[in-house]
Amino acid sequence: MAFSVAGIIAATAASAETKASLVKFEITKGESIAHSLTGQQGDPVKGRAVAIHRKKGNCLACHAMPAPEQQFHGNIGPDLTGVASRYSSGELRLRLVDATIINEDTIMPAFYRNVGLHRVLKKFKGKTVLSAQEVEDVLAYLLTLK
């Protein structure tokens, strides 16, 4: 089940960002990406829309979160209510970009990685699930969940 959720997310929501256009980022102390991928703050309203969109972020597939208008929240991952009080912005950004950097056994999809993925449909190969700006937008939304 867990692998199929990650595959569905990767297959249905690939963004236009390809290997050639990925933004470079620096991981500090192995646990954080301190600086914005875009150099801009994200928009929490747009981030919430991406997070609850079933074909984009689809955070609801694995996480309960404060989105009462959506049904069928997952319980595989931790509840996102209060996530900003548990993690810094850099720690959350790293988890969104590629959680396997922290835990290689995680089932959380890498939303801003486009190589080393498995069973990706041909039309989505080399693309990220979210754009750099969408990562920043989702991060801005998560930071409102204190």
N, CA, C and O atoms as CSV, one atom per row, in Angstrom:
chain,resi,resn,atom,element,x,y,z
A,1,MET,N,N,0.826,-1.205,0.000
A,1,MET,CA,C,0.000,0.000,0.000
A,1,MET,C,C,0.858,1.253,0.000
A,1,MET,O,O,0.612,2.182,-0.768
A,2,ALA,N,N,1.864,1.277,0.860
A,2,ALA,CA,C,2.671,2.483,0.990
A,2,ALA,C,C,3.410,2.815,-0.298
A,2,ALA,O,O,3.483,3.979,-0.692
A,3,PHE,N,N,3.956,1.800,-0.952
A,3,PHE,CA,C,4.681,2.063,-2.183
A,3,PHE,C,C,3.750,2.529,-3.282
A,3,PHE,O,O,4.138,3.348,-4.114
A,4,SER,N,N,2.523,2.019,-3.300
A,4,SER,CA,C,1.591,2.440,-4.342
A,4,SER,C,C,1.171,3.891,-4.152
A,4,SER,O,O,0.964,4.599,-5.138
A,5,VAL,N,N,1.040,4.350,-2.919
A,5,VAL,CA,C,0.696,5.753,-2.675
A,5,VAL,C,C,1.787,6.654,-3.232
A,5,VAL,O,O,1.488,7.633,-3.916
A,6,ALA,N,N,3.038,6.343,-2.952
A,6,ALA,CA,C,4.141,7.152,-3.472
A,6,ALA,C,C,4.167,7.115,-4.989
A,6,ALA,O,O,4.412,8.138,-5.630
A,7,GLY,N,N,3.919,5.961,-5.567
A,7,GLY,CA,C,3.898,5.842,-7.022
A,7,GLY,C,C,2.778,6.632,-7.649
A,7,GLY,O,O,2.963,7.259,-8.692
A,8,ILE,N,N,1.621,6.609,-7.025
A,8,ILE,CA,C,0.483,7.367,-7.539
A,8,ILE,C,C,0.797,8.855,-7.513
A,8,ILE,O,O,0.521,9.569,-8.477
A,9,ILE,N,N,1.370,9.319,-6.420
A,9,ILE,CA,C,1.707,10.739,-6.315
A,9,ILE,C,C,2.721,11.108,-7.388
A,9,ILE,O,O,2.551,12.114,-8.077
A,10,ALA,N,N,3.760,10.319,-7.536
A,10,ALA,CA,C,4.783,10.635,-8.531
A,10,ALA,C,C,4.228,10.573,-9.944
A,10,ALA,O,O,4.598,11.381,-10.795
A,11,ALA,N,N,3.349,9.624,-10.195
A,11,ALA,CA,C,2.834,9.446,-11.550
A,11,ALA,C,C,1.780,10.470,-11.931
A,11,ALA,O,O,1.663,10.823,-13.104
A,12,THR,N,N,1.017,10.951,-10.971
A,12,THR,CA,C,-0.090,11.834,-11.326
A,12,THR,C,C,0.232,13.309,-11.219
A,12,THR,O,O,-0.514,14.142,-11.734
A,13,ALA,N,N,1.325,13.649,-10.562
A,13,ALA,CA,C,1.519,15.065,-10.269
A,13,ALA,C,C,2.872,15.624,-10.692
A,13,ALA,O,O,3.307,16.648,-10.164
A,14,ALA,N,N,3.531,14.981,-11.620
A,14,ALA,CA,C,4.852,15.466,-12.009
A,14,ALA,C,C,4.782,16.889,-12.537
A,14,ALA,O,O,3.923,17.226,-13.353
A,15,SER,N,N,5.693,17.709,-12.061
A,15,SER,CA,C,5.718,19.110,-12.496
A,15,SER,C,C,6.595,19.245,-13.732
A,15,SER,O,O,7.133,18.263,-14.242
A,16,ALA,N,N,6.726,20.449,-14.191
A,16,ALA,CA,C,7.511,20.718,-15.394
A,16,ALA,C,C,9.005,20.828,-15.110
A,16,ALA,O,O,9.787,20.972,-16.050
A,17,GLU,N,N,9.425,20.767,-13.861
A,17,GLU,CA,C,10.844,20.929,-13.562
A,17,GLU,C,C,11.590,19.638,-13.877
A,17,GLU,O,O,11.273,18.576,-13.340
A,18,THR,N,N,12.570,19.742,-14.742
A,18,THR,CA,C,13.352,18.592,-15.157
A,18,THR,C,C,14.755,18.694,-14.589
A,18,THR,O,O,15.117,19.687,-13.958
A,19,LYS,N,N,15.536,17.654,-14.822
A,19,LYS,CA,C,16.880,17.592,-14.254
A,19,LYS,C,C,17.693,18.851,-14.545
A,19,LYS,O,O,18.397,19.352,-13.668
A,20,ALA,N,N,17.601,19.353,-15.750
A,20,ALA,CA,C,18.388,20.520,-16.130
A,20,ALA,C,C,17.980,21.773,-15.361
A,20,ALA,O,O,18.788,22.688,-15.205
A,21,SER,N,N,16.749,21.830,-14.882
A,21,SER,CA,C,16.272,23.056,-14.255
A,21,SER,C,C,16.116,22.971,-12.740
A,21,SER,O,O,15.594,23.908,-12.136
A,22,LEU,N,N,16.546,21.887,-12.109
A,22,LEU,CA,C,16.423,21.793,-10.658
A,22,LEU,C,C,17.260,22.869,-9.977
A,22,LEU,O,O,18.401,23.122,-10.364
A,23,VAL,N,N,16.689,23.486,-8.976
A,23,VAL,CA,C,17.379,24.501,-8.190
A,23,VAL,C,C,18.376,23.801,-7.269
A,23,VAL,O,O,18.047,22.784,-6.658
A,24,LYS,N,N,19.574,24.332,-7.167
A,24,LYS,CA,C,20.566,23.766,-6.252
A,24,LYS,C,C,20.250,24.219,-4.838
A,24,LYS,O,O,19.803,25.345,-4.620
A,25,PHE,N,N,20.487,23.333,-3.880
A,25,PHE,CA,C,20.251,23.666,-2.478
A,25,PHE,C,C,21.336,23.029,-1.638
A,25,PHE,O,O,21.993,22.078,-2.061
A,26,GLU,N,N,21.515,23.563,-0.445
A,26,GLU,CA,C,22.532,23.063,0.471
A,26,GLU,C,C,21.862,22.490,1.711
A,26,GLU,O,O,21.001,23.123,2.323
A,27,ILE,N,N,22.275,21.283,2.068
A,27,ILE,CA,C,21.759,20.640,3.278
A,27,ILE,C,C,22.736,20.945,4.404
A,27,ILE,O,O,23.924,20.639,4.302
A,28,THR,N,N,22.235,21.547,5.474
A,28,THR,CA,C,23.090,21.898,6.601
A,28,THR,C,C,22.909,20.896,7.728
A,28,THR,O,O,21.788,20.544,8.095
A,29,LYS,N,N,24.025,20.449,8.264
A,29,LYS,CA,C,24.047,19.498,9.378
A,29,LYS,C,C,23.258,18.229,9.069
A,29,LYS,O,O,22.812,17.545,9.990
A,30,GLY,N,N,23.082,17.907,7.799
A,30,GLY,CA,C,22.412,16.679,7.405
A,30,GLY,C,C,20.936,16.615,7.706
A,30,GLY,O,O,20.322,15.557,7.566
A,31,GLU,N,N,20.341,17.741,8.122
A,31,GLU,CA,C,18.943,17.665,8.549
A,31,GLU,C,C,18.089,18.850,8.133
A,31,GLU,O,O,16.926,18.936,8.529
A,32,SER,N,N,18.638,19.767,7.344
A,32,SER,CA,C,17.910,21.000,7.082
A,32,SER,C,C,18.333,21.628,5.754
A,32,SER,O,O,19.497,21.547,5.364
A,33,ILE,N,N,17.387,22.248,5.072
A,33,ILE,CA,C,17.684,23.129,3.941
A,33,ILE,C,C,17.252,24.513,4.410
A,33,ILE,O,O,16.069,24.850,4.391
A,34,ALA,N,N,18.223,25.297,4.826
A,34,ALA,CA,C,17.936,26.562,5.509
A,34,ALA,C,C,17.351,27.638,4.602
A,34,ALA,O,O,16.570,28.473,5.058
A,35,HIS,N,N,17.718,27.626,3.334
A,35,HIS,CA,C,17.338,28.725,2.446
A,35,HIS,C,C,16.265,28.306,1.450
A,35,HIS,O,O,16.216,27.159,1.008
A,36,SER,N,N,15.423,29.247,1.114
A,36,SER,CA,C,14.358,29.037,0.135
A,36,SER,C,C,14.925,28.513,-1.180
A,36,SER,O,O,15.993,28.946,-1.614
A,37,LEU,N,N,14.222,27.596,-1.805
A,37,LEU,CA,C,14.637,27.084,-3.110
A,37,LEU,C,C,14.513,28.146,-4.192
A,37,LEU,O,O,15.210,28.091,-5.206
A,38,THR,N,N,13.636,29.103,-3.979
A,38,THR,CA,C,13.349,30.111,-4.999
A,38,THR,C,C,13.885,31.490,-4.649
A,38,THR,O,O,13.880,32.393,-5.486
A,39,GLY,N,N,14.349,31.655,-3.413
A,39,GLY,CA,C,14.759,32.975,-2.958
A,39,GLY,C,C,13.581,33.820,-2.509
A,39,GLY,O,O,13.747,34.985,-2.147
A,40,GLN,N,N,12.394,33.235,-2.532
A,40,GLN,CA,C,11.173,33.940,-2.133
A,40,GLN,C,C,10.434,33.124,-1.083
A,40,GLN,O,O,10.565,31.902,-1.016
A,41,GLN,N,N,9.659,33.819,-0.271
A,41,GLN,CA,C,8.778,33.131,0.660
A,41,GLN,C,C,7.632,32.514,-0.113
A,41,GLN,O,O,7.216,33.026,-1.152
A,42,GLY,N,N,7.129,31.405,0.407
A,42,GLY,CA,C,5.978,30.782,-0.212
A,42,GLY,C,C,4.682,31.452,0.200
A,42,GLY,O,O,4.649,32.267,1.122
A,43,ASP,N,N,3.630,31.100,-0.489
A,43,ASP,CA,C,2.283,31.610,-0.224
A,43,ASP,C,C,1.499,30.511,0.492
A,43,ASP,O,O,1.217,29.475,-0.110
A,44,PRO,N,N,1.138,30.713,1.770
A,44,PRO,CA,C,0.449,29.657,2.514
A,44,PRO,C,C,-0.912,29.278,1.937
A,44,PRO,O,O,-1.329,28.127,2.066
A,45,VAL,N,N,-1.603,30.204,1.312
A,45,VAL,CA,C,-2.910,29.885,0.710
A,45,VAL,C,C,-2.711,28.939,-0.475
A,45,VAL,O,O,-3.422,27.944,-0.608
A,46,LYS,N,N,-1.750,29.254,-1.323
A,46,LYS,CA,C,-1.438,28.360,-2.450
A,46,LYS,C,C,-0.906,27.026,-1.935
A,46,LYS,O,O,-1.225,25.970,-2.481
A,47,GLY,N,N,-0.094,27.080,-0.882
A,47,GLY,CA,C,0.471,25.864,-0.308
A,47,GLY,C,C,-0.581,24.926,0.234
A,47,GLY,O,O,-0.482,23.712,0.061
A,48,ARG,N,N,-1.584,25.471,0.885
A,48,ARG,CA,C,-2.677,24.637,1.391
A,48,ARG,C,C,-3.407,23.981,0.228
A,48,ARG,O,O,-3.761,22.804,0.294
A,49,ALA,N,N,-3.632,24.745,-0.837
A,49,ALA,CA,C,-4.314,24.193,-2.014
A,49,ALA,C,C,-3.516,23.032,-2.612
A,49,ALA,O,O,-4.099,22.021,-3.005
A,50,VAL,N,N,-2.199,23.167,-2.684
A,50,VAL,CA,C,-1.352,22.088,-3.204
A,50,VAL,C,C,-1.384,20.895,-2.253
A,50,VAL,O,O,-1.495,19.752,-2.697
A,51,ALA,N,N,-1.288,21.148,-0.958
A,51,ALA,CA,C,-1.239,20.076,0.036
A,51,ALA,C,C,-2.492,19.209,0.025
A,51,ALA,O,O,-2.405,17.994,0.205
A,52,ILE,N,N,-3.655,19.819,-0.185
A,52,ILE,CA,C,-4.895,19.029,-0.145
A,52,ILE,C,C,-5.355,18.578,-1.528
A,52,ILE,O,O,-6.333,17.839,-1.636
A,53,HIS,N,N,-4.675,19.006,-2.576
A,53,HIS,CA,C,-5.038,18.611,-3.943
A,53,HIS,C,C,-4.655,17.144,-4.153
A,53,HIS,O,O,-3.495,16.770,-3.977
A,54,ARG,N,N,-5.613,16.336,-4.522
A,54,ARG,CA,C,-5.387,14.890,-4.635
A,54,ARG,C,C,-4.434,14.499,-5.763
A,54,ARG,O,O,-3.939,13.372,-5.775
A,55,LYS,N,N,-4.167,15.387,-6.698
A,55,LYS,CA,C,-3.240,15.056,-7.781
A,55,LYS,C,C,-1.979,15.906,-7.751
A,55,LYS,O,O,-1.197,15.872,-8.701
A,56,LYS,N,N,-1.768,16.647,-6.713
A,56,LYS,CA,C,-0.550,17.453,-6.571
A,56,LYS,C,C,0.203,16.966,-5.331
A,56,LYS,O,O,0.849,15.919,-5.361
A,57,GLY,N,N,0.115,17.734,-4.240
A,57,GLY,CA,C,0.805,17.342,-3.015
A,57,GLY,C,C,0.219,16.091,-2.401
A,57,GLY,O,O,0.943,15.190,-1.978
A,58,ASN,N,N,-1.107,16.046,-2.356
A,58,ASN,CA,C,-1.845,14.897,-1.830
A,58,ASN,C,C,-1.361,14.466,-0.445
A,58,ASN,O,O,-1.281,13.272,-0.158
A,59,CYS,N,N,-1.045,15.424,0.399
A,59,CYS,CA,C,-0.600,15.125,1.763
A,59,CYS,C,C,-1.642,14.301,2.512
A,59,CYS,O,O,-1.309,13.511,3.396
A,60,LEU,N,N,-2.906,14.497,2.146
A,60,LEU,CA,C,-4.009,13.792,2.808
A,60,LEU,C,C,-3.963,12.285,2.606
A,60,LEU,O,O,-4.578,11.546,3.375
A,61,ALA,N,N,-3.261,11.820,1.604
A,61,ALA,CA,C,-3.182,10.379,1.372
A,61,ALA,C,C,-2.546,9.665,2.562
A,61,ALA,O,O,-2.892,8.522,2.861
A,62,CYS,N,N,-1.623,10.336,3.236
A,62,CYS,CA,C,-0.895,9.713,4.341
A,62,CYS,C,C,-1.047,10.411,5.686
A,62,CYS,O,O,-0.802,9.803,6.728
A,63,HIS,N,N,-1.451,11.681,5.676
A,63,HIS,CA,C,-1.480,12.485,6.899
A,63,HIS,C,C,-2.872,13.031,7.196
A,63,HIS,O,O,-3.593,13.454,6.292
A,64,ALA,N,N,-3.237,13.017,8.470
A,64,ALA,CA,C,-4.392,13.803,8.918
A,64,ALA,C,C,-3.919,15.246,8.999
A,64,ALA,O,O,-2.770,15.514,9.350
A,65,MET,N,N,-4.808,16.167,8.673
A,65,MET,CA,C,-4.443,17.579,8.720
A,65,MET,C,C,-5.694,18.421,8.855
A,65,MET,O,O,-6.795,17.932,8.599
A,66,PRO,N,N,-5.552,19.676,9.252
A,66,PRO,CA,C,-6.733,20.518,9.433
A,66,PRO,C,C,-7.331,20.941,8.086
A,66,PRO,O,O,-7.112,22.054,7.609
A,67,ALA,N,N,-8.080,20.031,7.499
A,67,ALA,CA,C,-8.774,20.287,6.231
A,67,ALA,C,C,-10.122,19.577,6.307
A,67,ALA,O,O,-10.331,18.567,5.636
A,68,PRO,N,N,-11.041,20.104,7.127
A,68,PRO,CA,C,-12.308,19.406,7.359
A,68,PRO,C,C,-13.169,19.255,6.107
A,68,PRO,O,O,-14.055,18.401,6.065
A,69,GLU,N,N,-12.918,20.072,5.094
A,69,GLU,CA,C,-13.704,19.960,3.867
A,69,GLU,C,C,-13.292,18.748,3.023
A,69,GLU,O,O,-13.984,18.396,2.068
A,70,GLN,N,N,-12.179,18.118,3.368
A,70,GLN,CA,C,-11.706,16.936,2.650
A,70,GLN,C,C,-11.974,15.685,3.476
A,70,GLN,O,O,-11.818,15.687,4.697
A,71,GLN,N,N,-12.373,14.634,2.806
A,71,GLN,CA,C,-12.630,13.364,3.483
A,71,GLN,C,C,-11.430,12.436,3.321
A,71,GLN,O,O,-10.552,12.659,2.487
A,72,PHE,N,N,-11.419,11.407,4.128
A,72,PHE,CA,C,-10.487,10.288,3.995
A,72,PHE,C,C,-9.025,10.688,4.169
A,72,PHE,O,O,-8.197,10.457,3.288
A,73,HIS,N,N,-8.724,11.280,5.297
A,73,HIS,CA,C,-7.337,11.598,5.630
A,73,HIS,C,C,-6.616,10.299,5.977
A,73,HIS,O,O,-7.193,9.400,6.590
A,74,GLY,N,N,-5.352,10.213,5.580
A,74,GLY,CA,C,-4.566,9.027,5.876
A,74,GLY,C,C,-4.049,9.026,7.299
A,74,GLY,O,O,-4.123,10.030,8.007
A,75,ASN,N,N,-3.522,7.878,7.706
A,75,ASN,CA,C,-2.940,7.775,9.042
A,75,ASN,C,C,-1.609,7.021,9.016
A,75,ASN,O,O,-1.133,6.554,10.051
A,76,ILE,N,N,-1.017,6.906,7.836
A,76,ILE,CA,C,0.285,6.247,7.712
A,76,ILE,C,C,1.380,7.153,8.267
A,76,ILE,O,O,2.279,6.696,8.973
A,77,GLY,N,N,1.295,8.434,7.940
A,77,GLY,CA,C,2.265,9.412,8.424
A,77,GLY,C,C,1.714,10.154,9.626
A,77,GLY,O,O,0.538,10.005,9.960
A,78,PRO,N,N,2.543,10.947,10.277
A,78,PRO,CA,C,2.085,11.693,11.455
A,78,PRO,C,C,1.060,12.767,11.094
A,78,PRO,O,O,1.053,13.291,9.980
A,79,ASP,N,N,0.208,13.079,12.044
A,79,ASP,CA,C,-0.767,14.163,11.900
A,79,ASP,C,C,0.007,15.464,11.697
A,79,ASP,O,O,0.971,15.732,12.414
A,80,LEU,N,N,-0.408,16.262,10.733
A,80,LEU,CA,C,0.301,17.514,10.448
A,80,LEU,C,C,-0.150,18.680,11.319
A,80,LEU,O,O,0.445,19.756,11.264
A,81,THR,N,N,-1.188,18.483,12.116
A,81,THR,CA,C,-1.598,19.524,13.052
A,81,THR,C,C,-0.443,19.768,14.023
A,81,THR,O,O,0.033,18.832,14.666
A,82,GLY,N,N,0.003,20.994,14.130
A,82,GLY,CA,C,1.099,21.330,15.036
A,82,GLY,C,C,2.487,21.031,14.496
A,82,GLY,O,O,3.462,21.121,15.242
A,83,VAL,N,N,2.606,20.678,13.221
A,83,VAL,CA,C,3.905,20.292,12.670
A,83,VAL,C,C,4.936,21.416,12.769
A,83,VAL,O,O,6.128,21.142,12.911
A,84,ALA,N,N,4.500,22.671,12.696
A,84,ALA,CA,C,5.437,23.801,12.774
A,84,ALA,C,C,6.010,23.981,14.173
A,84,ALA,O,O,7.028,24.653,14.338
A,85,SER,N,N,5.381,23.398,15.172
A,85,SER,CA,C,5.935,23.470,16.524
A,85,SER,C,C,6.916,22.319,16.777
A,85,SER,O,O,7.626,22.315,17.783
A,86,ARG,N,N,6.950,21.355,15.872
A,86,ARG,CA,C,7.854,20.210,16.027
A,86,ARG,C,C,9.105,20.310,15.160
A,86,ARG,O,O,10.140,19.735,15.495
A,87,TYR,N,N,9.013,21.038,14.048
A,87,TYR,CA,C,10.129,21.129,13.102
A,87,TYR,C,C,10.374,22.577,12.693
A,87,TYR,O,O,9.453,23.394,12.658
A,88,SER,N,N,11.620,22.875,12.388
A,88,SER,CA,C,11.965,24.207,11.865
A,88,SER,C,C,11.601,24.274,10.384
A,88,SER,O,O,11.293,23.254,9.768
A,89,SER,N,N,11.637,25.466,9.825
A,89,SER,CA,C,11.333,25.609,8.400
A,89,SER,C,C,12.335,24.826,7.551
A,89,SER,O,O,11.948,24.203,6.563
A,90,GLY,N,N,13.598,24.850,7.919
A,90,GLY,CA,C,14.614,24.109,7.168
A,90,GLY,C,C,14.415,22.606,7.233
A,90,GLY,O,O,14.610,21.902,6.242
A,91,GLU,N,N,14.024,22.113,8.410
A,91,GLU,CA,C,13.762,20.680,8.553
A,91,GLU,C,C,12.550,20.262,7.724
A,91,GLU,O,O,12.565,19.209,7.087
A,92,LEU,N,N,11.513,21.078,7.732
A,92,LEU,CA,C,10.331,20.769,6.923
A,92,LEU,C,C,10.651,20.837,5.433
A,92,LEU,O,O,10.195,19.995,4.661
A,93,ARG,N,N,11.436,21.840,5.025
A,93,ARG,CA,C,11.802,21.974,3.608
A,93,ARG,C,C,12.539,20.719,3.142
A,93,ARG,O,O,12.245,20.202,2.064
A,94,LEU,N,N,13.486,20.225,3.929
A,94,LEU,CA,C,14.222,19.017,3.556
A,94,LEU,C,C,13.284,17.828,3.419
A,94,LEU,O,O,13.422,17.036,2.487
A,95,ARG,N,N,12.340,17.693,4.328
A,95,ARG,CA,C,11.389,16.582,4.247
A,95,ARG,C,C,10.532,16.662,2.992
A,95,ARG,O,O,10.208,15.636,2.394
A,96,LEU,N,N,10.166,17.866,2.591
A,96,LEU,CA,C,9.393,18.033,1.357
A,96,LEU,C,C,10.247,17.747,0.124
A,96,LEU,O,O,9.791,17.090,-0.811
A,97,VAL,N,N,11.464,18.233,0.122
A,97,VAL,CA,C,12.346,18.041,-1.032
A,97,VAL,C,C,12.646,16.565,-1.213
A,97,VAL,O,O,12.428,16.021,-2.296
A,98,ASP,N,N,13.142,15.903,-0.170
A,98,ASP,CA,C,13.511,14.491,-0.270
A,98,ASP,C,C,13.722,13.907,1.121
A,98,ASP,O,O,14.819,13.991,1.673
A,99,ALA,N,N,12.691,13.327,1.677
A,99,ALA,CA,C,12.746,12.769,3.032
A,99,ALA,C,C,13.710,11.592,3.142
A,99,ALA,O,O,14.114,11.242,4.251
A,100,THR,N,N,14.092,10.967,2.015
A,100,THR,CA,C,15.025,9.842,2.089
A,100,THR,C,C,16.426,10.289,2.497
A,100,THR,O,O,17.252,9.455,2.867
A,101,ILE,N,N,16.703,11.571,2.437
A,101,ILE,CA,C,17.999,12.073,2.903
A,101,ILE,C,C,18.114,11.870,4.412
A,101,ILE,O,O,19.210,11.641,4.925
A,102,ILE,N,N,17.004,11.952,5.116
A,102,ILE,CA,C,16.971,11.763,6.566
A,102,ILE,C,C,16.780,10.297,6.920
A,102,ILE,O,O,17.437,9.775,7.821
A,103,ASN,N,N,15.882,9.641,6.208
A,103,ASN,CA,C,15.542,8.246,6.482
A,103,ASN,C,C,15.364,7.522,5.155
A,103,ASN,O,O,14.346,7.683,4.483
A,104,GLU,N,N,16.352,6.729,4.785
A,104,GLU,CA,C,16.295,6.060,3.478
A,104,GLU,C,C,15.154,5.058,3.367
A,104,GLU,O,O,14.809,4.647,2.260
A,105,ASP,N,N,14.568,4.660,4.477
A,105,ASP,CA,C,13.463,3.702,4.454
A,105,ASP,C,C,12.086,4.357,4.480
A,105,ASP,O,O,11.075,3.657,4.512
A,106,THR,N,N,12.031,5.671,4.465
A,106,THR,CA,C,10.739,6.351,4.522
A,106,THR,C,C,9.899,6.034,3.289
A,106,THR,O,O,10.429,5.755,2.214
A,107,ILE,N,N,8.594,6.082,3.464
A,107,ILE,CA,C,7.704,5.914,2.315
A,107,ILE,C,C,7.217,7.262,1.795
A,107,ILE,O,O,6.469,7.322,0.819
A,108,MET,N,N,7.640,8.344,2.448
A,108,MET,CA,C,7.236,9.669,1.979
A,108,MET,C,C,7.893,9.949,0.633
A,108,MET,O,O,9.102,9.766,0.485
A,109,PRO,N,N,7.116,10.387,-0.339
A,109,PRO,CA,C,7.696,10.669,-1.654
A,109,PRO,C,C,8.650,11.861,-1.620
A,109,PRO,O,O,8.497,12.777,-0.811
A,110,ALA,N,N,9.621,11.830,-2.502
A,110,ALA,CA,C,10.522,12.967,-2.693
A,110,ALA,C,C,9.831,13.916,-3.666
A,110,ALA,O,O,9.716,13.610,-4.853
A,111,PHE,N,N,9.377,15.047,-3.181
A,111,PHE,CA,C,8.597,15.960,-4.011
A,111,PHE,C,C,9.459,16.835,-4.921
A,111,PHE,O,O,8.953,17.427,-5.875
A,112,TYR,N,N,10.760,16.918,-4.628
A,112,TYR,CA,C,11.626,17.740,-5.473
A,112,TYR,C,C,12.903,16.963,-5.815
A,112,TYR,O,O,14.019,17.441,-5.613
A,113,ARG,N,N,12.703,15.778,-6.326
A,113,ARG,CA,C,13.799,14.939,-6.819
A,113,ARG,C,C,13.317,14.331,-8.121
A,113,ARG,O,O,12.129,14.052,-8.277
A,114,ASN,N,N,14.226,14.126,-9.054
A,114,ASN,CA,C,13.799,13.565,-10.331
A,114,ASN,C,C,14.708,12.453,-10.845
A,114,ASN,O,O,14.600,12.050,-12.003
A,115,VAL,N,N,15.585,11.965,-10.006
A,115,VAL,CA,C,16.438,10.832,-10.367
A,115,VAL,C,C,16.389,9.807,-9.239
A,115,VAL,O,O,16.080,10.142,-8.096
A,116,GLY,N,N,16.696,8.557,-9.571
A,116,GLY,CA,C,16.718,7.509,-8.563
A,116,GLY,C,C,15.340,7.080,-8.101
A,116,GLY,O,O,15.207,6.480,-7.035
A,117,LEU,N,N,14.317,7.374,-8.877
A,117,LEU,CA,C,12.945,6.982,-8.546
A,117,LEU,C,C,12.620,5.670,-9.251
A,117,LEU,O,O,13.261,5.329,-10.244
A,118,HIS,N,N,11.649,4.945,-8.759
A,118,HIS,CA,C,11.315,3.634,-9.304
A,118,HIS,C,C,9.912,3.619,-9.891
A,118,HIS,O,O,8.995,4.254,-9.369
A,119,ARG,N,N,9.764,2.892,-10.972
A,119,ARG,CA,C,8.469,2.647,-11.601
A,119,ARG,C,C,7.747,3.944,-11.969
A,119,ARG,O,O,6.561,4.109,-11.681
A,120,VAL,N,N,8.461,4.841,-12.595
A,120,VAL,CA,C,7.898,6.123,-13.013
A,120,VAL,C,C,7.451,5.989,-14.464
A,120,VAL,O,O,8.201,5.494,-15.305
A,121,LEU,N,N,6.237,6.427,-14.755
A,121,LEU,CA,C,5.756,6.400,-16.132
A,121,LEU,C,C,6.685,7.213,-17.029
A,121,LEU,O,O,7.246,8.223,-16.605
A,122,LYS,N,N,6.838,6.767,-18.254
A,122,LYS,CA,C,7.751,7.407,-19.200
A,122,LYS,C,C,7.514,8.917,-19.315
A,122,LYS,O,O,8.469,9.693,-19.342
A,123,LYS,N,N,6.253,9.332,-19.381
A,123,LYS,CA,C,5.962,10.757,-19.564
A,123,LYS,C,C,6.324,11.610,-18.342
A,123,LYS,O,O,6.381,12.835,-18.440
A,124,PHE,N,N,6.570,10.965,-17.186
A,124,PHE,CA,C,6.935,11.700,-15.976
A,124,PHE,C,C,8.417,11.580,-15.625
A,124,PHE,O,O,8.881,12.231,-14.689
A,125,LYS,N,N,9.166,10.759,-16.358
A,125,LYS,CA,C,10.591,10.581,-16.053
A,125,LYS,C,C,11.333,11.902,-16.163
A,125,LYS,O,O,11.113,12.681,-17.091
A,126,GLY,N,N,12.210,12.138,-15.205
A,126,GLY,CA,C,13.015,13.346,-15.205
A,126,GLY,C,C,12.300,14.576,-14.686
A,126,GLY,O,O,12.854,15.675,-14.724
A,127,LYS,N,N,11.076,14.411,-14.201
A,127,LYS,CA,C,10.304,15.551,-13.688
A,127,LYS,C,C,10.111,15.415,-12.183
A,127,LYS,O,O,10.116,14.311,-11.640
A,128,THR,N,N,9.942,16.545,-11.526
A,128,THR,CA,C,9.659,16.542,-10.097
A,128,THR,C,C,8.152,16.510,-9.873
A,128,THR,O,O,7.377,16.866,-10.761
A,129,VAL,N,N,7.746,16.085,-8.689
A,129,VAL,CA,C,6.323,16.089,-8.345
A,129,VAL,C,C,5.840,17.525,-8.170
A,129,VAL,O,O,4.798,17.909,-8.701
A,130,LEU,N,N,6.608,18.316,-7.420
A,130,LEU,CA,C,6.279,19.725,-7.196
A,130,LEU,C,C,7.392,20.605,-7.747
A,130,LEU,O,O,8.549,20.190,-7.804
A,131,SER,N,N,7.045,21.801,-8.145
A,131,SER,CA,C,8.057,22.786,-8.543
A,131,SER,C,C,8.709,23.353,-7.281
A,131,SER,O,O,8.198,23.167,-6.177
A,132,ALA,N,N,9.821,24.033,-7.447
A,132,ALA,CA,C,10.489,24.670,-6.308
A,132,ALA,C,C,9.545,25.645,-5.616
A,132,ALA,O,O,9.518,25.703,-4.386
A,133,GLN,N,N,8.775,26.407,-6.374
A,133,GLN,CA,C,7.843,27.363,-5.770
A,133,GLN,C,C,6.727,26.643,-5.027
A,133,GLN,O,O,6.297,27.099,-3.968
A,134,GLU,N,N,6.253,25.528,-5.564
A,134,GLU,CA,C,5.213,24.772,-4.861
A,134,GLU,C,C,5.739,24.206,-3.550
A,134,GLU,O,O,5.005,24.158,-2.563
A,135,VAL,N,N,7.001,23.775,-3.522
A,135,VAL,CA,C,7.612,23.326,-2.261
A,135,VAL,C,C,7.582,24.468,-1.257
A,135,VAL,O,O,7.202,24.269,-0.104
A,136,GLU,N,N,7.974,25.653,-1.680
A,136,GLU,CA,C,7.980,26.815,-0.785
A,136,GLU,C,C,6.567,27.190,-0.347
A,136,GLU,O,O,6.366,27.613,0.792
A,137,ASP,N,N,5.595,27.043,-1.227
A,137,ASP,CA,C,4.204,27.342,-0.868
A,137,ASP,C,C,3.683,26.346,0.165
A,137,ASP,O,O,3.057,26.744,1.148
A,138,VAL,N,N,3.936,25.054,-0.050
A,138,VAL,CA,C,3.501,24.041,0.925
A,138,VAL,C,C,4.200,24.279,2.256
A,138,VAL,O,O,3.575,24.178,3.311
A,139,LEU,N,N,5.477,24.591,2.215
A,139,LEU,CA,C,6.211,24.901,3.443
A,139,LEU,C,C,5.569,26.073,4.176
A,139,LEU,O,O,5.381,26.014,5.391
A,140,ALA,N,N,5.233,27.132,3.453
A,140,ALA,CA,C,4.594,28.304,4.078
A,140,ALA,C,C,3.292,27.899,4.753
A,140,ALA,O,O,2.980,28.389,5.839
A,141,TYR,N,N,2.535,27.016,4.130
A,141,TYR,CA,C,1.298,26.525,4.748
A,141,TYR,C,C,1.613,25.710,6.001
A,141,TYR,O,O,1.008,25.930,7.050
A,142,LEU,N,N,2.548,24.777,5.900
A,142,LEU,CA,C,2.879,23.946,7.062
A,142,LEU,C,C,3.346,24.791,8.243
A,142,LEU,O,O,3.088,24.446,9.396
A,143,LEU,N,N,4.027,25.888,7.960
A,143,LEU,CA,C,4.505,26.762,9.037
A,143,LEU,C,C,3.373,27.502,9.745
A,143,LEU,O,O,3.592,28.092,10.803
A,144,THR,N,N,2.172,27.479,9.179
A,144,THR,CA,C,1.012,28.061,9.874
A,144,THR,C,C,0.397,27.065,10.854
A,144,THR,O,O,-0.440,27.441,11.675
A,145,LEU,N,N,0.803,25.810,10.776
A,145,LEU,CA,C,0.222,24.755,11.621
A,145,LEU,C,C,1.033,24.613,12.901
A,145,LEU,O,O,1.866,23.716,13.032
A,146,LYS,N,N,0.771,25.522,13.847
A,146,LYS,CA,C,1.535,25.544,15.109
A,146,LYS,C,C,0.780,24.917,16.246
A,146,LYS,O,O,1.287,24.859,17.366
